[in-house]
Amino acid sequence: MSKNLKPENTMKTLHPILISLLFTAIFFQTDIKAQGEVEEKEIGLVLAGGGALGLAHVGVLEYLEELKVPIDRIGGTSMGGIVSGLYALGYDAEALKEVALDFDWDHLLSNSYDRRKAPLATKNYSERYLLSMSRARNQIGFTSAFIDGINIYQQLHRLTYPIETSINFEDLSIPFYCVAVDLNKGREVIQDTGYLPNVLLSTMTIPAVFNPIEKDSMLLVDGGVLNNFPVKEIRRRGADLVIGVKLITAEDERDYPGPFEVLGRTYEIVTEEARKQYEGDCDICIEIPLQGYSVADFNKADSLIAIGRRAAEQYREELLALSKGGGQSLRPRPIQLTRIGNTNIQLKAIEVYGNQHVPDRFVFNTMKLKPARTYDLNEIQLAIEKLQASQQFKSIYYSFTRDTQGQTTMQIQVKEKDRATLHVGANYNSDFGLALLLHPQFKNWKGFGNEFDMELRVSRNPYLNFRFMNNSNGVFSPFATLKFEGEDYYSYNTDTDYEDIQNNEIEVRLGVQWNPSLNFAMGGGIEWQLYGFTDKAQQLLFENLNTHIYNYFVYGEADILDKVHFPNKGFEFKILAKKITDNFSDYREREAPLWLSADYKHFFPLSSKLVFSIAGQLGYSSDYIDIQYLFYQGGLTNYTRQNSMIQAGMPLMRRNSQNTFAFQTKLRWDLAAVHHITTGYSNSALSMQFEDLFEKKFEQGIFIGYGYESIVGPLELYVSTPMKSFEPWLFLSAGYRF
């Protein structure tokens, strides 16, 4: 140190320099931190709702993954909420695309169910009606929603199966939220915790299309009612930069070919103004032009995804600025690698809520699930399908809670269908003309699973039928029926010359039925018949009731057809046997005739377009009883009569006898989902003595026809002819048969 430079002078000289260096360091440090904050900005992605149009979001995600744009937070509404939730759970764009393309959207967005899982009582009364109306709170009307949502809910369960219990959505691989609207309070509900399938369903529950979701004291519907583009919410949660994806449809004049399209556009207009106060603006807003597409175009998933990707490509430069290029792929890990929970579910208990008139026992007997056993999700969902097919419930939701030992309690929340329902059916056919069916049905009024209904058929063959059954679905079920009926029977001289005889009858039955499985029933009981005959010209319904008989009867039936009309697979079997007596004490009399009728049908799919079927009928009488107990040959349909034997090329009831056998084969070609061409061959024989039946000459006939599954029921047109000569007979049927 220079002797001329004193310490205090040195400090005076260095002080300004130190201050300058300090400010410089602070400046550069602040600038470096600021640059670091830019690099570490939290990026949020918001996906708008729009029904099928929301599938375009998958294309945007595909492009973001390709550019390696990190997504730190995600949210959306309706279909945007579902795509967001699955992406947050771990589905990458490729997996989401596979899901969208593999979905059976027609099934998911409908109330259809596997008919083979329905109990026989439901099968026998299904697919016969033009419309159904219910009565609740002293009001008569249609159901509150087109779709009950059970099918899409089941699919959401399969997709989110790794999440078995309620969770906080902040704990997912990407923090997630979605929007619903509470109808009770008219406000938006931000959902970021809960049971994931319920949450995803609620965000897409379009009012009047799907049943609302009940949660706590709320009634939740599609969040798009108020907030279809929840940007403000994602900023509130900490996103510094928001990428938004909006779905833009044409605003010019459009065609609205169906009710869903009209409803969708109405929905857009009504909610447009309300949304403005909730939605926000994004930093990068990807607009996807979707002119020519509608909210119902789920079968165009591939095209919608491609359009979404092309729209995102228009923002390449802006998105590249956010990319972490060269690094590890930023796609979420495949769902199999992020699995939460166990493959098997150990059921500790099953709890049922919401049922007021349908007993718990009915639910348990239908589902066939038992506590203290282990099931996989497929088995549990099969049980739910059986519950759905019972047609007792408007909605069925289920969830799981798991204890520390890994055992699970299953909670099932149901909403019962209205107990009083009116079904209306109509049919025209060339054999019997026009018929109208009115069917009031009352369920679960008192006791366990009881059912009372009345059927009134207004037609050339009228009847009024009252039926009561205490249906316990698995144990013995007592029943009682009272029927008033008038039926035609033809006595032919030639194919065109015949006498029309009417059988008027009162029938009372008491019996017991046992259902060892959903698809099989057997039973028996006693029957009293009071009847008489008159010629059709007199039209006297109850004038000539002058004969009565007492019968013991047993029956069995099985039905494992996948559809009532134009089935593809399965079989149907019915057998009815009677001991005909003058009074109930004569059941031991050897002279008392035995009468039996049996029908069997089996359908075999040969390919996706071809179905082969065989059918056989057998009728047996040990002795002559009366006209209505003869077996009648001819025609192409046996309706509900178990004494009518199909024979192509022969008019209805052309011939009759005490014993008969009939056989038929058919080959059906499905031109399209609702158009069918059918050709077939049938033969049959009649005999007064059963031992001579198969020695008689068989009548043979062939037929060809067209069938169309219309919105009001099947339309069928057949032409048949006997094989020994070309004498064509025409048969036409329109509407559901009964």
C-alpha positions, 0 to 999 in steps of 0.5 A, spaced: 500 500 500 502 506 498 504 510 504 500 516 501 494 512 500 490 512 507 485 506 509 480 511 510 481 514 503 481 507 500 474 506 502 472 512 500 475 510 493 472 503 493 465 505 496 462 507 489 465 501 485 462 496 490 455 499 490 456 499 482 458 492 482 452 490 487 447 494 482 450 490 476 449 483 480 442 485 482 440 487 475 443 481 471 441 476 477 434 479 476 434 478 468 437 471 469 431 469 474 426 473 469 428 469 463 428 462 467 421 464 469 419 465 462 422 458 461 418 455 467 411 458 465 406 453 467 402 451 460 395 450 461 390 447 455 383 448 455 378 444 450 371 446 449 365 442 448 361 440 442 359 433 442 362 429 437 366 435 434 370 434 441 373 428 438 377 433 434 381 435 440 385 428 439 388 431 433 390 437 437 393 433 442 397 429 437 400 435 434 402 438 441 405 431 443 409 431 436 412 438 437 413 436 445 409 442 448 409 440 455 402 441 458 402 442 466 394 443 467 388 441 463 381 442 463 375 442 459 367 442 458 363 436 455 367 432 450 372 437 451 372 435 459 372 427 457 378 428 453 381 432 458 380 427 463 382 421 460 389 425 457 390 427 465 389 420 467 394 417 462 391 416 455 396 419 450 393 421 443 394 415 440 390 411 445 385 416 445 384 415 437 384 408 438 378 409 443 374 414 439 375 409 433 373 403 437 367 405 440 360 403 438 357 410 439 350 407 437 350 403 443 353 407 448 348 413 446 342 409 446 338 405 451 340 398 448 342 392 452 343 385 451 337 382 451 340 375 453 341 378 460 334 380 461 329 376 465 324 372 461 318 377 464 321 383 460 323 379 454 316 377 453 313 384 454 319 388 450 319 390 442 312 390 441 310 397 442 310 404 438 310 408 444 310 408 452 308 413 457 309 413 464 305 416 470 308 419 476 306 425 481 299 424 477 301 426 471 302 422 464 308 423 460 314 421 456 321 420 460 325 426 462 330 424 457 332 420 451 338 416 453 339 414 460 346 414 460 348 407 463 351 405 457 356 410 456 357 410 464 359 403 463 364 405 458 367 410 462 368 405 468 372 401 463 376 407 461 378 409 468 378 403 471 385 404 474 382 409 479 377 405 483 375 410 488 374 418 489 380 422 488 383 429 488 384 430 480 390 435 482 394 428 483 393 425 476 399 425 471 396 432 469 392 436 474 385 436 471 378 439 472 372 440 468 365 444 468 358 442 470 352 446 471 347 445 477 340 445 475 338 446 482 341 453 483 343 455 476 350 455 477 357 452 474 360 447 478 368 446 477 369 439 479 376 437 481 375 432 486 370 426 486 369 419 483 372 420 475 366 416 471 361 420 475 364 427 474 366 425 466 359 423 465 356 429 468 360 434 464 357 431 458 350 430 460 346 434 455 339 436 458 333 432 456 338 428 452 341 424 458 338 424 465 341 429 470 347 426 475 345 427 482 351 429 487 350 431 494 344 436 493 346 438 486 343 436 479 348 436 474 348 437 467 353 439 461 357 445 463 356 448 456 350 450 458 354 456 462 361 455 461 363 451 454 370 454 454 373 455 461 379 459 460 378 463 466 378 457 471 385 455 468 388 461 469 385 462 476 389 455 478 396 458 476 396 457 468 401 462 466 400 461 458 393 458 456 392 454 449 385 454 448 382 449 443 375 452 440 370 448 435 367 453 430 361 451 426 358 454 420 354 460 422 350 460 415 344 457 413 344 449 415 340 443 414 337 440 421 336 433 418 334 430 425 331 431 432 338 431 435 341 436 430 335 441 432 336 440 439 344 441 438 343 448 435 337 450 439 342 448 445 347 453 442 343 459 441 340 459 448 346 458 452 351 463 447 350 469 451 350 466 458 357 463 456 360 470 455 360 472 462 364 465 464 369 464 458 375 467 457 380 469 452 386 464 451 394 466 449 394 461 443 387 460 441 386 454 436 380 454 432 378 448 428 373 449 422 368 444 422 363 446 417 359 440 415 359 436 421 354 436 427 354 434 434 352 427 432 357 425 427 361 420 432 361 415 426 366 420 423 371 420 428 377 419 424 375 425 419 374 429 425 381 428 429 384 429 422 381 436 422 383 437 429 391 436 427 390 440 421 388 446 425 393 445 430 398 445 424 396 452 422 399 455 429 406 451 428 411 457 430 407 459 436 407 452 439 414 451 437 416 457 441 413 453 447 416 446 445 422 442 449 424 440 443 430 434 443 428 432 450 424 426 452 417 425 449 412 429 453 406 424 452 403 422 458 405 415 460 400 409 457 394 408 462 397 401 463 403 404 466 399 408 471 395 403 473 392 405 480 388 399 484 388 392 483 386 388 478 381 384 482 376 387 487 375 384 493 367 386 495 366 387 502 359 389 502 354 391 497 350 397 498 344 399 494 341 407 495 335 410 491 330 404 491 323 406 494 319 400 491 324 395 488 327 391 494 334 390 495 333 383 494 331 384 487 337 387 486 341 382 489 338 376 486 338 380 479 346 381 479 348 375 482 354 378 486 355 376 493 360 380 499 366 377 501 368 375 494 373 377 489 371 379 482 374 383 476 371 389 473 368 385 467 364 381 472 361 387 476 359 390 469 356 384 467 351 384 473 350 391 472 348 390 465 343 384 468 340 390 472 339 395 467 336 389 462 331 388 468 327 395 466 326 397 473 331 403 473 331 409 469 339 410 472 344 406 475 350 409 478 356 405 482 362 407 485 367 403 490 370 405 497 376 401 499 379 400 506 386 399 509 386 392 508 384 393 500 377 390 501 372 394 497 365 396 498 360 397 492 355 403 492 349 402 487 345 408 486 339 407 482 333 411 480 326 407 479 322 407 473 315 410 474 311 404 477 305 406 472 306 405 464 302 405 458 304 401 452 301 402 445 302 398 439 299 397 432 300 392 427 297 390 420 298 384 417 294 380 411 292 375 415 288 378 420 288 386 418 289 391 423 290 391 430 291 396 436 294 394 443 293 398 449 297 395 455 297 399 462 302 396 467 303 397 474 309 394 478 311 394 485 305 397 488 305 392 494 309 386 497 315 384 493 316 385 486 309 384 484 306 386 477 299 387 475 298 389 467 292 389 463 292 388 455 287 390 450 287 388 443 282 391 439 282 387 432 279 382 428 281 377 434 280 381 440 282 380 447 282 383 454 287 379 459 288 381 466 295 378 469 298 378 476 305 376 478 309 376 484 315 376 481 321 374 485 326 373 480 329 367 482 324 363 487 317 361 486 312 366 483 305 365 484 301 368 478 293 369 476 290 371 469 283 372 467 282 373 459 276 374 455 278 372 447 275 372 441 279 368 435 278 366 428 278 359 426 277 357 418 274 351 415 276 351 408 273 347 402 278 350 397 284 355 398 279 361 397 272 358 399 272 357 407 267 358 413 269 363 418 268 360 425 269 364 431 271 361 438 269 366 444 272 364 451 273 366 458 279 363 461 282 363 468 289 361 470 292 360 477 299 357 477 306 358 480 312 360 476 320 358 477 325 362 474 332 358 475 335 363 471 334 369 467 333 365 460 329 360 463 322 359 466 317 353 468 311 353 471 304 350 472 297 350 475 290 349 474 285 352 468 278 353 467 275 355 460 268 357 458 267 357 451 262 357 445 262 358 437 259 362 433 259 364 425 263 371 424 257 374 421 253 374 428 259 378 431 256 375 438 262 375 443 259 372 449 252 369 446 254 362 446 258 361 452 255 354 453 261 349 454 266 349 460 273 344 461 278 344 467 285 343 465 291 342 469 297 345 465 305 345 465 309 349 461 317 351 460 320 356 456 327 359 454 329 365 450 336 366 449 335 370 442 339 377 441 333 380 438 326 379 437 326 381 430 331 379 425 335 375 431 343 373 429 344 368 434 341 364 440 335 360 441 328 360 443 324 354 446 316 353 448 312 347 451 305 347 453 302 341 456 295 340 458 291 335 461 283 336 459 278 334 464 271 335 465 272 337 472 278 337 477 277 331 480 278 327 473 285 328 473 286 321 474 282 319 468 285 315 463 280 318 458 282 325 459 285 327 453 293 330 453 294 336 449 302 338 447 305 344 443 312 345 442 316 350 438 323 351 437 328 356 433 335 356 433 339 362 429 346 361 427 351 367 424 355 364 418 358 371 417 357 378 419 352 378 413 349 371 413 344 368 418 342 361 418 336 358 422 332 352 423 325 351 427 321 345 429 314 345 431 310 339 434 303 338 436 300 332 440 293 330 442 291 323 445 284 324 443 279 329 440 277 335 444 274 341 440 276 346 434 280 350 438 285 345 440 286 342 433 293 344 430 292 348 424 297 348 418 299 354 413 301 361 413 308 364 415 307 366 422 304 363 428 303 369 432 301 368 439 297 361 438 301 355 440 296 351 435 298 354 428 303 351 424 307 354 419 307 352 412 310 356 406 305 356 400 299 355 404 294 360 406 293 360 414 289 355 417 288 351 410 288 344 414 287 341 421 288 335 425 290 332 432 297 331 431 302 335 427 309 336 425 313 342 422 320 344 420 323 350 417 330 353 415 331 360 413 337 364 410 337 371 411 342 376 408 343 383 411 343 388 406 345 393 411 343 394 418 336 395 417 335 391 410 334 384 410 333 379 404 330 372 407 329 365 403 327 359 406 324 352 406 318 349 410 315 342 410 309 339 415 305 333 416 298 332 419 295 326 422 289 324 426 293 318 429 300 320 432 303 314 430 302 315 423 304 322 423 311 321 420 308 316 415 304 321 412 306 325 405 309 332 407 307 338 405 313 342 402 313 350 400 319 355 399 318 363 400 322 369 399 321 376 402 324 383 404 324 385 411 326 393 414 327 395 421 323 402 421 322 406 427 315 404 428 317 397 427 319 391 422 316 391 415 316 384 412 313 382 405 314 375 403 312 371 397 311 363 398 309 357 394 308 350 394 313 346 391 308 341 387 306 347 383 307 355 383 301 358 386 304 364 390 301 367 396 303 374 399 304 375 406 305 382 409 306 385 416 307 392 418 309 394 426 311 390 432 307 383 432 303 381 438 
